[in-house]
Amino acid sequence: MKKSKQIDGVGVGAVIFDENNKLFLAKRGEKARSERGKWECPGGGHERFETFKQTIEREFKEEFGAEVEFVRVLGVLNHVIPEENKHWVAIPALCKLKKGTPKILEPEKCAEIGWFTLEQMEKLPLSVLFKDGLMEILKKYINEKTDRKGNN
């Protein structure tokens, strides 16, 4: 029996909020693997024998020259792009900016970067992943964060 390819891979994305609850996003460039021109939480492919922490810390340093600190996984989502015949397992990971200021180091893969509120994000052309669950995870996280501050 011939084994079929089930998924294209596992990706880990950095969910980084600043002190004003603005989220760091990257716009996929002309040589990105998929969803060119769409905004997303940056990240990359999980490599064999890496932890999720190692993946996101390595990818962020390679792509943006800054260091992040992995805090925790926020969820696990299917990232299905039927028109591109792609299916990834996506793991959004809450991270903190630890050292440096993010800058684009791979301009062919990343066209722009910026910090956005959820309201601003809803006006951007976002990746399929946002529509398939990431936006709900982000809203829930911000609400929980806001509730914790209010209860102190």
Salt bridges, closest charged atoms under 4 A:
ASP8 OD1 - LYS5 NZ 3.99
GLU35 OE1 - HIS79 NE2 2.60
GLU40 OE2 - ARG28 NH1 2.71
GLU47 OE2 - ARG58 NH2 3.63
GLU50 OE2 - ARG58 NE 2.62
GLU57 OE1 - LYS53 NZ 3.04
GLU59 OE2 - ARG58 NH1 2.98
GLU62 OE1 - ARG58 NH1 3.58
GLU67 OE2 - LYS61 NZ 3.54
GLU112 OE2 - LYS27 NZ 3.44
GLU122 OE2 - LYS139 NZ 3.21
